[in-house]
Amino acid sequence: MRTVPLTGIFYGNRPIFLPGGRNFFLLRLGLFAAVTGILFTADVDSVSLLIGCGILSAFLASHFWTCFLPSRSQNSAHLRVLIILADTFLLAFILTLTGVGSARIYLFFFLMILIIALGEGFFRILLAAGFITLVFCFGSLGWKPTLAGLGGIPDPVLIPFFAIVALYYGYIVAETRHREAMSNQTVRERSELRAILKILETTNSSLDFHTVMHETTLRLAELLDSARVSIVLVDQEKQECNVLTSSDDRNLNRYPLQLSKYPEIRQAMKSGKPVIIQDIETCDLVAEVREELRRLGFRSLLVIPLRYGEEIFGTICLRASREKKGFAPDEVRFTQIVASAAANAVKNSLLYRRVQEESRRHGTKARQLQLLFDQLPDLIFSIDLDGKISDWNRSAARRTGFSREEMLGGELNFLWPEAPPLPSLLQDLQEEKPLQAGEIRLRRKDGPALEVRLTFWPIAEAGREIQGVLGIAQDISPEKLAEVKLMHADRLASVGELVATVAHELRNRLTGVLGFSQLVVIKNKDPKIARDLERISGSAEQCKKIVNDLLNFSRKSDPDRKALGVNGILRKALDLVERQLEESGIEVVKDFQKNLPFCLLDFQQIQQVFLNLLTNAQQAISATKKPGKIIVRTRLQGKDVVVSIEDNGPGMTPEVLGRIFDPFFTTKPAEIGTGLGLSISFGIVESHEGRFDVESEPGKGTRFHLHLPITDTEPNPEVVEERQDAPADQRILVVDDDPTIIDLYMAILNQMGHRVDTATNGIEACNKLTGNRYSLIISDLKMPKMNGMEFLKEIQKKHPEMQQRFVFTTGDLNYMNSHEFIMLADIPCLVKPLDIQEVERVVDKILAL
């Protein structure tokens, strides 16, 4: 398929001359002027002059008459032929009438017309006519100005005559050629359009993959004179390609190719643009495979990418055996149009193949669609024009409790009392766009209402009236639960900041109570006083535990995790409360899965969570004053170990269930609970990257499911660090802003035989280091003016040798990210409330260095 060049003078794509119309009639006027000049210049008698004037008058009248004809009539080919014949007769008659028409004049006249008629291209026609005119002119120069045999007409008068004749007939021929070229182009475009329509007809009439693709390649090969046309599917990630079909082999289907051997395909896939190789002999792109192309007889290559949206998934490859001509621009353009249609055809055919395979697997296409309809997680239903429910998928039945048989023929307001009337709904859906009904509550057969996000869609074919309404309801219960959990986490964070400061100060106070009570116990020899001191120390230990719980709740600190077995921790927790449960008449059922994987756990924290859940279950059952049962299960679920603690207590209402993790929220009497247990447990589990799932209904008990992620880490045996011998009578600097804690350190260290110097902040301590030497420095982290971390930085600058003899003490390891700072600096830390034995062990260890 080649393009016929348009004849004429062009500027861009527009011809300078206008076919028909003004230019043609102006040239006719010029021709009229030239003939008139010949008539009045010639030596003719009055009769001949009168006849000539009559003919010219008729010519002029017909000329102006045609000017008033409609444009369509002026451009009529039949009218144009009549005018040209009439004009030619006029010229011949005038030449004969005036006696100018000698053999030489007629020869030049008809020779010019012949050359013009056979010429091609407006410029070439004019050049040929001009050449004939010049020949005539030079031939006339040697003659006398007046020739009796020519009627006395000087030859120079005929030169402008020939010039206007050349312009007139040259224009007519050029215009005719242009019209012919336009007609040929129209024929070619119609041929292309028919070919494209045929391809589209093939793709629409058959979804058979192989038939569609082979018909496309076969028609391309015929229209573009190509030896082979192939459609290739390319997977760029895997660097694989397959020939889907080829014009020269109907049986070829999914034939694998090595993409490395086809550089033109790789280039088209990479650039996303056509690759045109007019001659393989001069193209460097195919240098590596040139010999193979020669052997196959291919000279020209054309590769057009197949694009579907933004995805390029293959190419159409044309290989031609043309010796001297490659692919013309119109052939490339036509192939690109076919490629666009083929891309959709390939996608549709691939989709059909998948649907066909699914249909074969499930029986029929209708069954597959019904299965898809039922398996979708959203609630889907349809309403007919009578306002009745005409379809109801399985998800809707499962989530609402109403079966398909129960709902078919029913009305929507049975489920949703606030549902709009059907006429109003249809009016809102006239624009064929989805209608967002928002978040609503649907009635359930048994249980609380179901919260969904409902969207309506019109059921209608394009351009036709609505046949019904499709409703798609998305269950947003998980989103709501996530929002509730997020609100709980926010509450925990806000309350945590509130209690953190109080807990820190309580730790400082408890340091004095515990420390001095332990010192008095050591010094006291009276057994009567010892019992009271033990009570004081025990109460202080309980306060210490409460403070630790508050701090664990208030701030996320990294637990001391180790690879531990959940069953072992759970058994130890049950050992602590089993006797209490038996006394309450509660049966404990244990169902532990054996050989569970290990989890990274903090033993004390996770045991505290288990104890809290067991205690809550006991208190809930005891409130019913009936014998109860607690079922404790462990199992492996995916990558989590799940601990389930289930009781047959009174259960909880949805309102209570939504607040159980709120700090200080409790349904227990004031003397039984504080409302911190589950809040602290929530924080502990969250710090272990686990989660809680809770199920409870009034009268049906409560089930806590604790998910803990498993680990591949193997447990390590614990190493007990023994107290080391250290020299006595060492000078130690204690830095703390609390006088009670300073007094406690002085008492402990003096009892160990050391000398103690004190400071209330970092600045005072820096001053004391000037001129004094200390074997050990114990500094608080949180102090006014200069805190412990700033003090350590000064030590590192001015006394670097003391960094290895530095100990921090704090009531909150999370203060100013101090835990990370201590780990980074490798500085020991004594946590308040202080334990005398721990203080002695750390001091002896450092002094023994």
Secondary structure, 3 states (H helix, E strand, C coil): CCCCCCCCCEECCEECCCCCCHHHHHHHHHHHHHHHHHHHHCCCCHHHHHHHHHHHHHHHHHHHHHHCCCHHHHCCHHHHHHHHHHHHHHHHHHHHHHCCCCHHHHHHHHHHHHHHHHCCCHHHHHHHHHHHHHHHHHHHHCCCCCCHHHCCCCHHHHHHHHHHHHHHHHHHHHHHHHHHHHHHHHHHHHHHHHHHHHHHHHHHHCCCHHHHHHHHHHHHHHHCCCCEEEEEEEECCCCEEEEEEECCECCCCCEEECHHHCHHHHHHHHHCCCEEECCHHHCHHHHHHHHHHHHHCCCEEEEEEEEECCEEEEEEEEEECCCCCCCCHHHHHHHHHHHHHHHHHHHHHHHHHHHHHHHHHHCCHHHHHHHHHHHCCCEEEEECCCCEEEEECHHHHHHHCCCHHHHCCCEHHHCCCCCCCHHHHHHHCCCCCCEEEEEEEECCCCCCCEEEEEEEEEECCCCCCCCEEEEEEEECHHHHHHHHHHHHHHHHHHHHHHHHHHHHHHHHHHHHHHHHHHHHHHHCCCHHHHHHHHHHHHHHHHHHHHHHHHHHHHCCCCCCCEEECHHHHHHHHHHHHHHHHHHCCEEEEEEECCCCCCEEECHHHHHHHHHHHHHHHHHHHHCCCCCEEEEEEEEEECCEEEEEEEECCCCCCHHHHCCCCCCCCCCCCCCCCCCCHHHHHHHHHHHCCCEEEEEECCCCCEEEEEEEEECCCCCCCCCCCCCCCCCCCCEEEEECCCHHHHHHHHHHHHHCCCEEEEECCHHHHHHHHCCCCCCEEEEECCCCCCCHHHHHHHHHHHCHHHHHHEEEEECCCCHHHHHHHHHHHCCCEEECCCCHHHHHHHHHHHHCC
